[in-house]
Amino acid sequence: MGIYQRNLESYDESPILTTDAVTACFNCHTFVNNRPETFCFHIRPGKVKEIQAGMILVRGGHALRPNTQSKTTPKPPAYTSWHPSGLVAAFSMIHPKQCFRAVGSEIREVLDYDSDVAAMNFQTGAASTSPAIADPGRLETFPAWSADGKLLYFTSAERFWDGDHPLAMDAIDTIMYDLMCVPYDIEKDAWGEPERILSAAATG
């Protein structure tokens, strides 16, 4: 597996990172305003203890490793969305599990036993979250900024189990996510009140 870049004029292709260099899971990568100068991707080492999970930020041709983990943001980042300013990135903090079915066309399922949304502020160098995007009783994930950066959209589902409960995997076919949005003030680095835009219970 690898992340590659391609010159659209010459069609020349070159690797950014491959599993030949790093024995780990990595793929989630996202760019500021779809431009190549600034982007990030995430590494999940699994059983490879020598590799630390986290975010890799590439800016100005240099790779950096911002510290996204704190008491309020303990899990590694995934599924990132850049604020259009390029100064803040929202990301999911997930605890995923895989289920392999014995029969059927979709033999692999992924379920988040736990997930919240957080944000990395590259001006302050700190990651943080808020009850508006990280309710302990909900599974929040897949953040996406509005074009003006004033709203953050995300999905949210009820979390009706504790920890790594086996019931979570049994319920994989019944978990439904609402579409939410929450105002964000980049000047104050402050969140408003979340609003449900589309209800899974209402739509089925």
SEGULO-937601 format. One record per atom (N, C-alpha, C): residue number from 1; residue in three letters; x, y, z. Coordinates in nm, 4 decimals, decimal comma. Example, Ala and Ser with C-alpha at 12.3 -4.5 7.8 and 13.67 -1.06 7.14 Angstrom:
REM SEGULO-937601
  paba  guvex         x         y         z
     1    ALA    1,3190   -0,5690    0,7800
     1    ALA    1,2300   -0,4500    0,7800
     1    ALA    1,3200   -0,3300    0,7800
     2    SER    1,2850   -0,2250    0,7080
     2    SER    1,3670   -0,1060    0,7140
     2    SER    1,2900    0,0030    0,7870
This chain:
REM SEGULO-937601
  paba  guvex         x         y         z
     1    MET    0,0840   -0,1184    0,0000
     1    MET    0,0000    0,0000    0,0000
     1    MET    0,0879    0,1238    0,0000
     2    GLY    0,0413    0,2299   -0,0588
     2    GLY    0,1199    0,3517   -0,0589
     2    GLY    0,0356    0,4735   -0,0871
     3    ILE    0,0893    0,5906   -0,0553
     3    ILE    0,0333    0,7193   -0,0948
     3    ILE    0,1275    0,7747   -0,2011
     4    TYR    0,0741    0,8078   -0,3177
     4    TYR    0,1548    0,8509   -0,4315
     4    TYR    0,1124    0,9894   -0,4776
     5    GLN    0,2032    1,0550   -0,5489
     5    GLN    0,1702    1,1822   -0,6115
     5    GLN    0,2000    1,1727   -0,7606
     6    ARG    0,1222    1,2457   -0,8399
     6    ARG    0,1376    1,2395   -0,9848
     6    ARG    0,1424    1,3802   -1,0429
     7    ASN    0,2367    1,4032   -1,1326
     7    ASN    0,2464    1,5280   -1,2068
     7    ASN    0,1436    1,5227   -1,3196
     8    LEU    0,0459    1,6126   -1,3189
     8    LEU   -0,0624    1,6068   -1,4163
     8    LEU   -0,0190    1,6504   -1,5556
     9    GLU    0,0978    1,7160   -1,5677
     9    GLU    0,1471    1,7553   -1,7000
     9    GLU    0,2248    1,6419   -1,7665
    10    SER    0,3107    1,5747   -1,6892
    10    SER    0,3941    1,4684   -1,7460
    10    SER    0,3420    1,3289   -1,7143
    11    TYR    0,2518    1,3193   -1,6181
    11    TYR    0,1979    1,1924   -1,5680
    11    TYR    0,3022    1,1110   -1,4916
    12    ASP    0,4146    1,1740   -1,4560
    12    ASP    0,5159    1,1065   -1,3744
    12    ASP    0,4600    1,0848   -1,2345
    13    GLU    0,4860    0,9663   -1,1807
    13    GLU    0,4335    0,9280   -1,0503
    13    GLU    0,5485    0,8970   -0,9562
    14    SER    0,5340    0,9389   -0,8295
    14    SER    0,6364    0,9086   -0,7294
    14    SER    0,5691    0,8841   -0,5957
    15    PRO    0,6290    0,7974   -0,5134
    15    PRO    0,5676    0,7670   -0,3832
    15    PRO    0,5970    0,8742   -0,2796
    16    ILE    0,4984    0,8992   -0,1937
    16    ILE    0,5185    0,9817   -0,0746
    16    ILE    0,5558    0,8919    0,0420
    17    LEU    0,4822    0,7818    0,0566
    17    LEU    0,5111    0,6848    0,1611
    17    LEU    0,4516    0,5509    0,1196
    18    THR    0,5276    0,4433    0,1411
    18    THR    0,4788    0,3092    0,1082
    18    THR    0,5053    0,2145    0,2244
    19    THR    0,4404    0,1001    0,2210
    19    THR    0,4607    0,0017    0,3272
    19    THR    0,5986   -0,0642    0,3191
    20    ASP    0,6717   -0,0422    0,2099
    20    ASP    0,8111   -0,0870    0,2062
    20    ASP    0,8947   -0,0098    0,3080
    21    ALA    0,8563    0,1166    0,3306
    21    ALA    0,9315    0,2027    0,4235
    21    ALA    0,8763    0,1965    0,5647
    22    VAL    0,7453    0,1824    0,5777
    22    VAL    0,6801    0,1843    0,7082
    22    VAL    0,5835    0,0673    0,7166
    23    THR    0,6053   -0,0219    0,8109
    23    THR    0,5141   -0,1354    0,8298
    23    THR    0,4019   -0,0921    0,9231
    24    ALA    0,3023   -0,0301    0,8653
    24    ALA    0,1921    0,0221    0,9453
    24    ALA    0,0749    0,0517    0,8532
    25    CYS   -0,0396    0,0791    0,9130
    25    CYS   -0,1572    0,1198    0,8378
    25    CYS   -0,1538    0,2717    0,8236
    26    PHE   -0,1633    0,3198    0,7010
    26    PHE   -0,1747    0,4633    0,6771
    26    PHE   -0,2485    0,4833    0,5457
    27    ASN   -0,3325    0,5806    0,5427
    27    ASN   -0,4009    0,6116    0,4175
    27    ASN   -0,4771    0,7419    0,4269
    28    CYS   -0,5496    0,7655    0,5370
    28    CYS   -0,6320    0,8860    0,5469
    28    CYS   -0,5453    1,0090    0,5243
    29    HIS   -0,5599    1,0732    0,4091
    29    HIS   -0,4813    1,1929    0,3821
    29    HIS   -0,5725    1,2999    0,3236
    30    THR   -0,5459    1,4243    0,3595
    30    THR   -0,6324    1,5337    0,3174
    30    THR   -0,5510    1,6621    0,3032
    31    PHE   -0,5941    1,7489    0,2119
    31    PHE   -0,5192    1,8672    0,1736
    31    PHE   -0,5950    1,9941    0,2121
    32    VAL   -0,5208    2,1023    0,2328
    32    VAL   -0,5835    2,2318    0,2576
    32    VAL   -0,6328    2,2876    0,1246
    33    ASN   -0,7644    2,3065    0,1138
    33    ASN   -0,8263    2,3629   -0,0066
    33    ASN   -0,7845    2,2910   -0,1344
    34    ASN   -0,7645    2,1590   -0,1242
    34    ASN   -0,7304    2,0742   -0,2392
    34    ASN   -0,6020    2,1160   -0,3101
    35    ARG   -0,5113    2,1789   -0,2377
    35    ARG   -0,3821    2,2188   -0,2951
    35    ARG   -0,2720    2,1324   -0,2326
    36    PRO   -0,1638    2,1066   -0,3069
    36    PRO   -0,0651    2,0097   -0,2585
    36    PRO    0,0362    2,0623   -0,1574
    37    GLU    0,0392    2,1938   -0,1323
    37    GLU    0,1463    2,2482   -0,0477
    37    GLU    0,1362    2,2020    0,0981
    38    THR    0,0152    2,1881    0,1490
    38    THR   -0,0042    2,1502    0,2889
    38    THR   -0,1053    2,0373    0,2978
    39    PHE   -0,0634    1,9277    0,3591
    39    PHE   -0,1565    1,8172    0,3789
    39    PHE   -0,1135    1,7371    0,5008
    40    CYS   -0,1979    1,6452    0,5425
    40    CYS   -0,1637    1,5571    0,6533
    40    CYS   -0,2132    1,4166    0,6230
    41    PHE   -0,1511    1,3198    0,6895
    41    PHE   -0,2010    1,1829    0,6854
    41    PHE   -0,1755    1,1198    0,8211
    42    HIS   -0,2334    1,0026    0,8419
    42    HIS   -0,2285    0,9403    0,9730
    42    HIS   -0,1694    0,8010    0,9655
    43    ILE   -0,1001    0,7631    1,0711
    43    ILE   -0,0389    0,6311    1,0805
    43    ILE   -0,1001    0,5568    1,1982
    44    ARG   -0,1365    0,4298    1,1749
    44    ARG   -0,1863    0,3418    1,2807
    44    ARG   -0,1008    0,2163    1,2795
    45    PRO   -0,0104    0,2025    1,3719
    45    PRO    0,0863    0,0925    1,3649
    45    PRO    0,0327   -0,0439    1,3996
    46    GLY   -0,0784   -0,0533    1,4717
    46    GLY   -0,1281   -0,1848    1,5106
    46    GLY   -0,0321   -0,2536    1,6058
    47    LYS    0,0220   -0,3678    1,5644
    47    LYS    0,1098   -0,4461    1,6513
    47    LYS    0,2566   -0,4042    1,6413
    48    VAL    0,2874   -0,3083    1,5546
    48    VAL    0,4260   -0,2638    1,5389
    48    VAL    0,4545   -0,1565    1,6434
    49    LYS    0,5167   -0,1948    1,7528
    49    LYS    0,5347   -0,1045    1,8672
    49    LYS    0,6376    0,0049    1,8399
    50    GLU    0,7260   -0,0175    1,7414
    50    GLU    0,8313    0,0818    1,7152
    50    GLU    0,7759    0,2074    1,6472
    51    ILE    0,6566    0,1967    1,5902
    51    ILE    0,5968    0,3089    1,5186
    51    ILE    0,4851    0,3671    1,6034
    52    GLN    0,4899    0,4970    1,6244
    52    GLN    0,3908    0,5633    1,7076
    52    GLN    0,2744    0,6123    1,6221
    53    ALA    0,1527    0,5882    1,6671
    53    ALA    0,0351    0,6349    1,5953
    53    ALA    0,0269    0,7860    1,6029
    54    GLY   -0,0269    0,8462    1,4985
    54    GLY   -0,0474    0,9900    1,5033
    54    GLY   -0,0556    1,0543    1,3670
    55    MET   -0,0537    1,1866    1,3675
    55    MET   -0,0655    1,2672    1,2474
    55    MET    0,0725    1,3065    1,1950
    56    ILE    0,0883    1,3013    1,0639
    56    ILE    0,2061    1,3555    0,9972
    56    ILE    0,1605    1,4749    0,9154
    57    LEU    0,2168    1,5911    0,9428
    57    LEU    0,1841    1,7138    0,8720
    57    LEU    0,2959    1,7447    0,7732
    58    VAL    0,2594    1,7669    0,6476
    58    VAL    0,3574    1,8052    0,5455
    58    VAL    0,3269    1,9484    0,5048
    59    ARG    0,4236    2,0364    0,5297
    59    ARG    0,4053    2,1789    0,4996
    59    ARG    0,5386    2,2364    0,4526
    60    GLY    0,5353    2,3053    0,3403
    60    GLY    0,6577    2,3679    0,2879
    60    GLY    0,7660    2,2672    0,2559
    61    GLY    0,7276    2,1468    0,2165
    61    GLY    0,8253    2,0454    0,1803
    61    GLY    0,8855    1,9717    0,2980
    62    HIS    0,8385    1,9997    0,4200
    62    HIS    0,8924    1,9349    0,5392
    62    HIS    0,7820    1,8545    0,6094
    63    ALA    0,8188    1,7391    0,6609
    63    ALA    0,7252    1,6549    0,7353
    63    ALA    0,7429    1,6799    0,8851
    64    LEU    0,6327    1,7099    0,9521
    64    LEU    0,6327    1,7366    1,0958
    64    LEU    0,5376    1,6391    1,1635
    65    ARG    0,5525    1,6261    1,2948
    65    ARG    0,4657    1,5363    1,3698
    65    ARG    0,3994    1,6139    1,4837
    66    PRO    0,2862    1,6802    1,4564
    66    PRO    0,2182    1,7530    1,5638
    66    PRO    0,1631    1,6574    1,6688
    67    ASN    0,1615    1,7022    1,7917
    67    ASN    0,1107    1,6205    1,9009
    67    ASN   -0,0389    1,6465    1,9161
    68    THR   -0,1196    1,5530    1,8681
    68    THR   -0,2652    1,5697    1,8739
    68    THR   -0,3258    1,5088    1,9996
    69    GLN   -0,2448    1,4411    2,0800
    69    GLN   -0,3007    1,3682    2,1939
    69    GLN   -0,2794    1,4428    2,3253
    70    SER   -0,3863    1,4452    2,4046
    70    SER   -0,3847    1,5101    2,5362
    70    SER   -0,4869    1,4376    2,6227
    71    LYS   -0,5140    1,4909    2,7413
    71    LYS   -0,6129    1,4283    2,8295
    71    LYS   -0,7518    1,4276    2,7658
    72    THR   -0,7833    1,5339    2,6920
    72    THR   -0,9160    1,5418    2,6301
    72    THR   -0,9177    1,4816    2,4894
    73    THR   -0,8005    1,4584    2,4308
    73    THR   -0,7930    1,3978    2,2974
    73    THR   -0,6944    1,2808    2,3004
    74    PRO   -0,7295    1,1727    2,3702
    74    PRO   -0,6313    1,0663    2,3940
    74    PRO   -0,6087    0,9719    2,2757
    75    LYS   -0,7066    0,9594    2,1861
    75    LYS   -0,6949    0,8609    2,0790
    75    LYS   -0,6301    0,9219    1,9556
    76    PRO   -0,5625    0,8404    1,8740
    76    PRO   -0,4985    0,8918    1,7525
    76    PRO   -0,6013    0,9489    1,6543
    77    PRO   -0,5593    1,0422    1,5700
    77    PRO   -0,6530    1,1046    1,4761
    77    PRO   -0,6802    1,0186    1,3532
    78    ALA   -0,7939    1,0462    1,2906
    78    ALA   -0,8311    0,9834    1,1639
    78    ALA   -0,9324    1,0753    1,0962
    79    TYR   -0,9627    1,0513    0,9690
    79    TYR   -1,0686    1,1224    0,8963
    79    TYR   -1,0627    1,2732    0,9219
    80    THR   -0,9630    1,3372    0,8681
    80    THR   -0,9403    1,4792    0,8957
    80    THR   -1,0037    1,5693    0,7903
    81    SER   -1,0497    1,6862    0,8327
    81    SER   -1,0989    1,7898    0,7429
    81    SER   -1,0332    1,9216    0,7811
    82    TRP   -0,9705    1,9878    0,6835
    82    TRP   -0,9024    2,1145    0,7070
    82    TRP   -1,0003    2,2309    0,7040
    83    HIS   -0,9889    2,3197    0,8015
    83    HIS   -1,0569    2,4488    0,7945
    83    HIS   -1,0019    2,5234    0,6731
    84    PRO   -1,0850    2,5967    0,5983
    84    PRO   -1,0347    2,6640    0,4776
    84    PRO   -0,9189    2,7600    0,5029
    85    SER   -0,9024    2,8065    0,6263
    85    SER   -0,7888    2,8942    0,6588
    85    SER   -0,6564    2,8189    0,6610
    86    GLY   -0,6626    2,6870    0,6773
    86    GLY   -0,5410    2,6075    0,6921
    86    GLY   -0,4804    2,6152    0,8310
    87    LEU   -0,5498    2,6815    0,9245
    87    LEU   -0,4973    2,7008    1,0592
    87    LEU   -0,5519    2,5991    1,1589
    88    VAL   -0,6597    2,5319    1,1233
    88    VAL   -0,7257    2,4356    1,2117
    88    VAL   -0,7634    2,3127    1,1296
    89    ALA   -0,7521    2,1963    1,1898
    89    ALA   -0,7979    2,0734    1,1255
    89    ALA   -0,8852    1,9970    1,2242
    90    ALA   -1,0048    1,9608    1,1814
    90    ALA   -1,0924    1,8768    1,2635
    90    ALA   -1,0668    1,7316    1,2271
    91    PHE   -1,0726    1,6426    1,3261
    91    PHE   -1,0469    1,5017    1,2987
    91    PHE   -1,1292    1,4137    1,3918
    92    SER   -1,1496    1,2890    1,3480
    92    SER   -1,2155    1,1901    1,4326
    92    SER   -1,1128    1,1241    1,5223
    93    MET   -1,1542    1,0899    1,6428
    93    MET   -1,0748    1,0039    1,7308
    93    MET   -1,1537    0,8748    1,7439
    94    ILE   -1,1065    0,7683    1,6815
    94    ILE   -1,1864    0,6465    1,6729
    94    ILE   -1,1172    0,5275    1,7385
    95    HIS   -1,2005    0,4330    1,7807
    95    HIS   -1,1529    0,3039    1,8298
    95    HIS   -1,2204    0,1982    1,7425
    96    PRO   -1,1607    0,1662    1,6264
    96    PRO   -1,2284    0,0779    1,5316
    96    PRO   -1,2024   -0,0702    1,5576
    97    LYS   -1,2990   -0,1504    1,5185
    97    LYS   -1,2845   -0,2961    1,5187
    97    LYS   -1,3326   -0,3488    1,3844
    98    GLN   -1,2726   -0,4576    1,3394
    98    GLN   -1,3142   -0,5198    1,2145
    98    GLN   -1,3862   -0,6510    1,2430
    99    CYS   -1,4857   -0,6797    1,1610
    99    CYS   -1,5619   -0,8032    1,1691
    99    CYS   -1,5517   -0,8714    1,0332
   100    PHE   -1,5150   -0,9986    1,0320
   100    PHE   -1,5030   -1,0741    0,9078
   100    PHE   -1,6136   -1,1791    0,9037
   101    ARG   -1,7045   -1,1634    0,8114
   101    ARG   -1,8169   -1,2552    0,7985
   101    ARG   -1,7744   -1,3803    0,7222
   102    ALA   -1,8394   -1,4908    0,7522
   102    ALA   -1,8059   -1,6178    0,6871
   102    ALA   -1,8634   -1,6265    0,5459
   103    VAL   -1,9766   -1,5599    0,5220
   103    VAL   -2,0414   -1,5663    0,3900
   103    VAL   -2,0915   -1,4276    0,3519
   104    GLY   -2,1230   -1,4140    0,2218
   104    GLY   -2,1793   -1,2880    0,1740
   104    GLY   -2,0798   -1,2076    0,0943
   105    SER   -2,1324   -1,1108    0,0192
   105    SER   -2,0458   -1,0291   -0,0663
   105    SER   -1,9642   -0,9288    0,0152
   106    GLU   -2,0247   -0,8760    0,1214
   106    GLU   -1,9525   -0,7813    0,2081
   106    GLU   -1,9021   -0,8588    0,3296
   107    ILE   -1,7848   -0,9201    0,3162
   107    ILE   -1,7379   -1,0067    0,4243
   107    ILE   -1,6649   -0,9300    0,5332
   108    ARG   -1,6268   -0,8054    0,5074
   108    ARG   -1,5553   -0,7278    0,6090
   108    ARG   -1,6383   -0,6073    0,6491
   109    GLU   -1,6563   -0,5898    0,7784
   109    GLU   -1,7273   -0,4747    0,8327
   109    GLU   -1,6345   -0,4039    0,9312
   110    VAL   -1,6478   -0,2736    0,9404
   110    VAL   -1,5723   -0,1955    1,0380
   110    VAL   -1,6714   -0,1224    1,1272
   111    LEU   -1,6481   -0,1294    1,2552
   111    LEU   -1,7345   -0,0636    1,3531
   111    LEU   -1,6478    0,0162    1,4487
   112    ASP   -1,6890    0,1383    1,4775
   112    ASP   -1,6220    0,2183    1,5801
   112    ASP   -1,6853    0,1885    1,7155
   113    TYR   -1,6089    0,1253    1,8040
   113    TYR   -1,6571    0,1032    1,9396
   113    TYR   -1,6710    0,2362    2,0136
   114    ASP   -1,5910    0,3320    1,9733
   114    ASP   -1,5975    0,4647    2,0327
   114    ASP   -1,5466    0,5635    1,9294
   115    SER   -1,6028    0,6838    1,9242
   115    SER   -1,5526    0,7873    1,8343
   115    SER   -1,6016    0,9234    1,8784
   116    ASP   -1,5144    1,0203    1,8683
   116    ASP   -1,5435    1,1601    1,8974
   116    ASP   -1,4744    1,2455    1,7922
   117    VAL   -1,5105    1,3724    1,7879
   117    VAL   -1,4453    1,4675    1,6980
   117    VAL   -1,3647    1,5652    1,7829
   118    ALA   -1,2485    1,6031    1,7326
   118    ALA   -1,1622    1,7001    1,7989
   118    ALA   -1,1038    1,7925    1,6928
   119    ALA   -1,0251    1,8894    1,7358
   119    ALA   -0,9640    1,9836    1,6418
   119    ALA   -0,8211    2,0146    1,6836
   120    MET   -0,7347    2,0235    1,5843
   120    MET   -0,5956    2,0627    1,6056
   120    MET   -0,5799    2,2067    1,5603
   121    ASN   -0,5389    2,2938    1,6520
   121    ASN   -0,5162    2,4342    1,6208
   121    ASN   -0,3666    2,4534    1,5964
   122    PHE   -0,3287    2,4778    1,4720
   122    PHE   -0,1869    2,4874    1,4387
   122    PHE   -0,1279    2,6234    1,4755
   123    GLN   -0,2126    2,7192    1,5165
   123    GLN   -0,1611    2,8457    1,5686
   123    GLN   -0,1092    2,8279    1,7107
   124    THR   -0,1865    2,7537    1,7919
   124    THR   -0,1475    2,7327    1,9312
   124    THR   -0,0668    2,6039    1,9492
   125    GLY   -0,0778    2,5129    1,8523
   125    GLY   -0,0091    2,3846    1,8629
   125    GLY   -0,0774    2,2872    1,9560
   126    ALA   -0,2065    2,3120    1,9855
   126    ALA   -0,2782    2,2267    2,0806
   126    ALA   -0,4013    2,1656    2,0159
   127    ALA   -0,4298    2,0426    2,0555
   127    ALA   -0,5529    1,9755    2,0140
   127    ALA   -0,6522    1,9820    2,1286
   128    SER   -0,7801    1,9957    2,0942
   128    SER   -0,8824    2,0039    2,1978
   128    SER   -1,0142    1,9542    2,1415
   129    THR   -1,1086    1,9344    2,2308
   129    THR   -1,2422    1,8966    2,1887
   129    THR   -1,3431    1,9678    2,2764
   130    SER   -1,4703    1,9387    2,2553
   130    SER   -1,5776    2,0069    2,3259
   130    SER   -1,6957    1,9121    2,3349
   131    PRO   -1,7806    1,9256    2,4386
   131    PRO   -1,9022    1,8430    2,4446
   131    PRO   -1,9895    1,8576    2,3199
   132    ALA   -1,9746    1,9694    2,2482
   132    ALA   -2,0535    1,9910    2,1271
   132    ALA   -2,0189    1,8912    2,0171
   133    ILE   -1,8964    1,8390    2,0173
   133    ILE   -1,8520    1,7457    1,9128
   133    ILE   -1,7998    1,6148    1,9718
   134    ALA   -1,8127    1,5984    2,1034
   134    ALA   -1,7626    1,4769    2,1696
   134    ALA   -1,8501    1,4421    2,2888
   135    ASP   -1,9703    1,3953    2,2609
   135    ASP   -2,0631    1,3526    2,3650
   135    ASP   -2,0310    1,2071    2,3999
   136    PRO   -2,0033    1,1743    2,5278
   136    PRO   -1,9688    1,0363    2,5654
   136    PRO   -2,0757    0,9340    2,5276
   137    GLY   -2,2003    0,9765    2,5168
   137    GLY   -2,3083    0,8853    2,4835
   137    GLY   -2,3346    0,8727    2,3344
   138    ARG   -2,2504    0,9391    2,2524
   138    ARG   -2,2707    0,9388    2,1080
   138    ARG   -2,1409    0,8966    2,0371
   139    LEU   -2,1560    0,8547    1,9139
   139    LEU   -2,0430    0,8242    1,8264
   139    LEU   -2,0366    0,9335    1,7206
   140    GLU   -1,9425    1,0271    1,7352
   140    GLU   -1,9277    1,1356    1,6381
   140    GLU   -1,8089    1,1057    1,5459
   141    THR   -1,8272    1,1301    1,4159
   141    THR   -1,7188    1,1020    1,3220
   141    THR   -1,7419    1,1758    1,1900
   142    PHE   -1,6487    1,1602    1,0968
   142    PHE   -1,6540    1,2178    0,9615
   142    PHE   -1,6779    1,3689    0,9605
   143    PRO   -1,5877    1,4489    1,0208
   143    PRO   -1,6057    1,5947    1,0188
   143    PRO   -1,5814    1,6513    0,8787
   144    ALA   -1,6523    1,7601    0,8474
   144    ALA   -1,6348    1,8301    0,7191
   144    ALA   -1,6747    1,9762    0,7372
   145    TRP   -1,5842    2,0681    0,7030
   145    TRP   -1,6089    2,2111    0,7193
   145    TRP   -1,6970    2,2656    0,6080
   146    SER   -1,7757    2,3662    0,6400
   146    SER   -1,8451    2,4434    0,5368
   146    SER   -1,7413    2,5262    0,4611
   147    ALA   -1,7785    2,5754    0,3427
   147    ALA   -1,6835    2,6479    0,2585
   147    ALA   -1,6304    2,7744    0,3255
   148    ASP   -1,7123    2,8383    0,4112
   148    ASP   -1,6669    2,9598    0,4792
   148    ASP   -1,5997    2,9306    0,6134
   149    GLY   -1,5977    2,8049    0,6555
   149    GLY   -1,5307    2,7677    0,7800
   149    GLY   -1,6071    2,8035    0,9056
   150    LYS   -1,7319    2,8473    0,8924
   150    LYS   -1,8086    2,8871    1,0098
   150    LYS   -1,8876    2,7726    1,0713
   151    LEU   -1,9030    2,6626    0,9966
   151    LEU   -1,9755    2,5465    1,0453
   151    LEU   -1,8921    2,4212    1,0256
   152    LEU   -1,9030    2,3300    1,1201
   152    LEU   -1,8447    2,1974    1,1045
   152    LEU   -1,9587    2,0971    1,1016
   153    TYR   -1,9639    2,0186    0,9944
   153    TYR   -2,0613    1,9110    0,9829
   153    TYR   -1,9968    1,7808    1,0297
   154    PHE   -2,0769    1,6911    1,0866
   154    PHE   -2,0263    1,5599    1,1278
   154    PHE   -2,1452    1,4661    1,1440
   155    THR   -2,1172    1,3377    1,1582
   155    THR   -2,2244    1,2407    1,1821
   155    THR   -2,2199    1,1966    1,3274
   156    SER   -2,3364    1,1550    1,3787
   156    SER   -2,3468    1,1202    1,5204
   156    SER   -2,4518    1,0119    1,5387
   157    ALA   -2,4163    0,9061    1,6126
   157    ALA   -2,5089    0,7965    1,6416
   157    ALA   -2,5075    0,7672    1,7908
   158    GLU   -2,6151    0,7072    1,8375
   158    GLU   -2,6219    0,6691    1,9784
   158    GLU   -2,5219    0,5585    2,0074
   159    ARG   -2,4517    0,5702    2,1195
   159    ARG   -2,3591    0,4662    2,1655
   159    ARG   -2,4259    0,3959    2,2830
   160    PHE   -2,4820    0,2772    2,2578
   160    PHE   -2,5590    0,2101    2,3621
   160    PHE   -2,4860    0,0895    2,4195
   161    TRP   -2,3546    0,1015    2,4372
   161    TRP   -2,2759   -0,0005    2,5045
   161    TRP   -2,1586    0,0676    2,5751
   162    ASP   -2,0935   -0,0048    2,6632
   162    ASP   -1,9768    0,0457    2,7343
   162    ASP   -1,8541   -0,0316    2,6897
   163    GLY   -1,7451    0,0399    2,6622
   163    GLY   -1,6179   -0,0240    2,6285
   163    GLY   -1,6272   -0,1121    2,5057
   164    ASP   -1,5482   -0,2207    2,5051
   164    ASP   -1,5446   -0,3152    2,3927
   164    ASP   -1,6504   -0,4234    2,4118
   165    HIS   -1,7743   -0,3839    2,4222
   165    HIS   -1,8814   -0,4785    2,4523
   165    HIS   -1,9174   -0,5592    2,3276
   166    PRO   -1,9327   -0,6909    2,3395
   166    PRO   -1,9685   -0,7723    2,2223
   166    PRO   -2,0983   -0,7290    2,1557
   167    LEU   -2,1874   -0,6676    2,2311
   167    LEU   -2,3137   -0,6234    2,1733
   167    LEU   -2,2920   -0,5194    2,0641
   168    ALA   -2,1801   -0,4481    2,0710
   168    ALA   -2,1538   -0,3457    1,9711
   168    ALA   -2,1463   -0,4072    1,8316
   169    MET   -2,0729   -0,5174    1,8169
   169    MET   -2,0614   -0,5808    1,6869
   169    MET   -2,1930   -0,6451    1,6450
   170    ASP   -2,2705   -0,6962    1,7410
   170    ASP   -2,4013   -0,7530    1,7083
   170    ASP   -2,4955   -0,6467    1,6531
   171    ALA   -2,4738   -0,5226    1,6930
   171    ALA   -2,5655   -0,4141    1,6552
   171    ALA   -2,5222   -0,3401    1,5291
   172    ILE   -2,4225   -0,3921    1,4595
   172    ILE   -2,3642   -0,3182    1,3475
   172    ILE   -2,4664   -0,2850    1,2393
   173    ASP   -2,5664   -0,3694    1,2225
   173    ASP   -2,6668   -0,3463    1,1180
   173    ASP   -2,7754   -0,2492    1,1604
   174    THR   -2,7780   -0,2119    1,2876
   174    THR   -2,8858   -0,1253    1,3360
   174    THR   -2,8382    0,0149    1,3735
   175    ILE   -2,7069    0,0374    1,3764
   175    ILE   -2,6550    0,1696    1,4128
   175    ILE   -2,6828    0,2666    1,2982
   176    MET   -2,7447    0,3804    1,3303
   176    MET   -2,7771    0,4810    1,2299
   176    MET   -2,7237    0,6173    1,2754
   177    TYR   -2,6669    0,6918    1,1832
   177    TYR   -2,6038    0,8198    1,2138
   177    TYR   -2,6889    0,9376    1,1695
   178    ASP   -2,7013    1,0361    1,2571
   178    ASP   -2,7632    1,1643    1,2228
   178    ASP   -2,6571    1,2540    1,1588
   179    LEU   -2,7018    1,3473    1,0754
   179    LEU   -2,6128    1,4508    1,0226
   179    LEU   -2,6266    1,5733    1,1115
   180    MET   -2,5136    1,6202    1,1649
   180    MET   -2,5117    1,7320    1,2585
   180    MET   -2,4290    1,8470    1,2029
   181    CYS   -2,4480    1,9660    1,2594
   181    CYS   -2,3543    2,0756    1,2329
   181    CYS   -2,3404    2,1582    1,3598
   182    VAL   -2,2274    2,2251    1,3706
   182    VAL   -2,2004    2,3068    1,4891
   182    VAL   -2,1239    2,4315    1,4451
   183    PRO   -2,1623    2,5508    1,4941
   183    PRO   -2,0881    2,6729    1,4605
   183    PRO   -1,9487    2,6718    1,5240
   184    TYR   -1,8551    2,7368    1,4555
   184    TYR   -1,7189    2,7471    1,5079
   184    TYR   -1,6684    2,8887    1,4837
   185    ASP   -1,6101    2,9484    1,5875
   185    ASP   -1,5489    3,0816    1,5797
   185    ASP   -1,3986    3,0640    1,5832
   186    ILE   -1,3331    3,0811    1,4694
   186    ILE   -1,1887    3,0569    1,4641
   186    ILE   -1,1109    3,1613    1,5421
   187    GLU   -1,1624    3,2838    1,5527
   187    GLU   -1,0929    3,3883    1,6279
   187    GLU   -1,0875    3,3549    1,7769
   188    LYS   -1,1963    3,3000    1,8287
   188    LYS   -1,2029    3,2649    1,9711
   188    LYS   -1,1724    3,1174    1,9960
   189    ASP   -1,1574    3,0405    1,8888
   189    ASP   -1,1388    2,8956    1,8993
   189    ASP   -1,2496    2,8376    1,9875
   190    ALA   -1,3749    2,8715    1,9519
   190    ALA   -1,4893    2,8352    2,0359
   190    ALA   -1,5984    2,7703    1,9518
   191    TRP   -1,6676    2,6716    2,0135
   191    TRP   -1,7762    2,5995    1,9490
   191    TRP   -1,9092    2,6503    1,9982
   192    GLY   -2,0090    2,6478    1,9097
   192    GLY   -2,1448    2,6826    1,9485
   192    GLY   -2,2235    2,5591    1,9855
   193    GLU   -2,3560    2,5660    1,9724
   193    GLU   -2,4436    2,4544    2,0054
   193    GLU   -2,4674    2,3687    1,8815
   194    PRO   -2,4528    2,2367    1,8939
   194    PRO   -2,4751    2,1497    1,7785
   194    PRO   -2,6225    2,1449    1,7384
   195    GLU   -2,6469    2,1243    1,6085
   195    GLU   -2,7829    2,1176    1,5557
   195    GLU   -2,7961    1,9928    1,4684
   196    ARG   -2,9063    1,9228    1,4831
   196    ARG   -2,9322    1,8054    1,3991
   196    ARG   -2,9911    1,8516    1,2670
   197    ILE   -2,9218    1,8222    1,1583
   197    ILE   -2,9659    1,8626    1,0250
   197    ILE   -3,0543    1,7561    0,9607
   198    LEU   -3,0159    1,6304    0,9798
   198    LEU   -3,0910    1,5192    0,9237
   198    LEU   -3,0967    1,4069    1,0260
   199    SER   -3,2166    1,3633    1,0596
   199    SER   -3,2349    1,2611    1,1631
   199    SER   -3,2454    1,1232    1,1016
   200    ALA   -3,1609    1,0324    1,1447
   200    ALA   -3,1684    0,8949    1,0968
   200    ALA   -3,2970    0,8275    1,1444
   201    ALA   -3,3433    0,8617    1,2653
   201    ALA   -3,4661    0,8029    1,3168
   201    ALA   -3,5863    0,8438    1,2308
   202    ALA   -3,5835    0,9670    1,1803
   202    ALA   -3,6946    1,0171    1,1002
   202    ALA   -3,6914    0,9626    0,9577
   203    THR   -3,5711    0,9410    0,9046
   203    THR   -3,5594    0,8975    0,7651
   203    THR   -3,5488    0,7450    0,7510
   204    GLY   -3,5119    0,6785    0,8616
   204    GLY   -3,4906    0,5342    0,8547
   204    GLY   -3,3577    0,4967    0,7949
